[in-house]
Amino acid sequence: GGHIGVHSHKDRPAVVLFTQGTDTVTNDDGSARTFKAGDSTAEGVKTVHWHKNVGSDDVIIFTADLIKAPAK
């Protein structure tokens, strides 16, 4: 039943690897997709969504946010 609250990837697109559990990701338009161990996805700059653990195991994900280097 754990969750990651609603958030935007406006300034930080990301790639995600799901390694354990069952995680449903719901977008701000109401569409949803469920991911299980071994699945991966990309989150673009227009992504606004939240995650919810819908299984009995803990959800473990690895995510890499892609950010611009600070101006020098």
N, C-alpha and C positions, 0 to 999 in steps of 0.2 A: 503493500500500500504506500510505500515511500514515493516521493515525487521530487522533480526539479521544477520549480515554478516557471511561469511564463517569462520568456526572455527573447530578445532579438539578436540576430547575427549581423546587424547592419554594418558594423565596422570590423567584423571578425568572422568570415566564413570558416567552416570547420569540416573536418572529416572525423567519423566516429566508428569505432570497432566495438561491437557487443561481445563480451566473452562469457557472460553468465546471466541467467535469469530470462524473464520475459518482460519487455519494456514497450508500452504503447506510447507513441509520440503523436500528440494532437496539435495540428496547426491552427492558427487563428481563424482560418476559414471553416473550421469544423471537420476537415478531413483528418483521418488518422491512419497510422500504419504500426503494426506490431513487429518488433524485432526480437530475435532469439540469438543464443550463442552462435558465433560464426558469421553473423550478418554484419554489414557495414553500410554506411550512408554518408552523403555529403550534405552540408547545410549551407546554402547560399546566402548572399547578402539581403535577400528579401524574406528570409525565414524568420517567422515569429511563431514560437511553439512552446510546449511543455512536455515533460516526460512523466510517466507513472508506471510503477512496478505493478504488473497485473498477475504475477505468478506467486508461487510459494517460496522460491529461492531469492536471495539477494540479487540485485542487478549490479553487474560490474561492467563498466564501459571505459574505454580509453578514447580520449578526444584530443585532437590537435587543432587549436584555433590558429588561423593564419592572419597575422597582423603585419602592418607596415612598420618598417624600422623607423624610429623617431628621426625627425629632421636634425641634421648636424649643424 
